[in-house]
Amino acid sequence: MFTWAEIALLVLKIVDAIMTQVGDAKQFQAGTDAEIAKISASILTKTQAAKTIKDQVNALTNDAVDAQLAGLEPK
């Protein structure tokens, strides 16, 4: 038979285990959110750079495009 002290200890251990699981889940979610934010910022930076390059290319005249492409040809 269990004593009241043993029952109380068992209940405290169960509560502690539940609280540990909740804490671990919160930490995991926080880490996941931070990683998503970091990757999203990286994608945004690359998207902005691509838009800048696209705008610069679209601003070129046909003669300027031809000159740039001619510079890429082997000599």
N, C-alpha and C positions, 0 to 999 in steps of 0.2 A: 504494500500500500504506500501511496505517496503522502508525504507530509505537506502541509501548507507552504512551507518554505521551498520545497522542491517544485511544487506547482507554480509558485510565484516566479522561481528561477526559470522554469520552462517557458512561461509566458513572456518574460523579459527577453529570453533568447530568441523567441519567435518574432517579437516586436523589433528587436535589433536586426535580425536577418531581413525583415521586410523593409526597414528603413535603409539598410545598406543597399538593397536591390533598387529602391527608388532613387537613392543618391547616385548609384552607378548609372542608371538609365538617364538621369538628368545630365551627368557629365558626358556620357556618350552623345546625347543629343546636342549638347553645347559644342562638342568637338566636330560633329557632323555639320552643324550650322556654320561654324567658323570655316570649315573646308569649302563648303558651298559658296560662302561669301568670297573667299580667296579666288576660287576658280571663276566665279562670275565677274569679279573685277578684272581678271586676266583676259577673259573673253571680251569684255567691254573695251579694254585698252586696245586689243587687236582690232576690234570692229571700228573704233575711232580712227586708228592708224590707216586701216584699209579705206575708210571713207575719205580721209585726207588725200591719200594717194589717188583714189578714183577722181576726186574733184580736181586735182592737179593735172591728171591725164586728160580729163574732159575739157580743161581750160586750154590745152595745147591746140595750136592751129594745125592744119594738115601738113604744112611745110615743116613745122617743128616736129611732128610725129615722124615724118619721113627722115628727117635729120637724125633723130634719136635711133630709129631702126637701122639706118645706114651705119651708125656708129657701132652697132652690134655685129655687123657682118665681118667675117675674118678677112684680113688683108693679105 
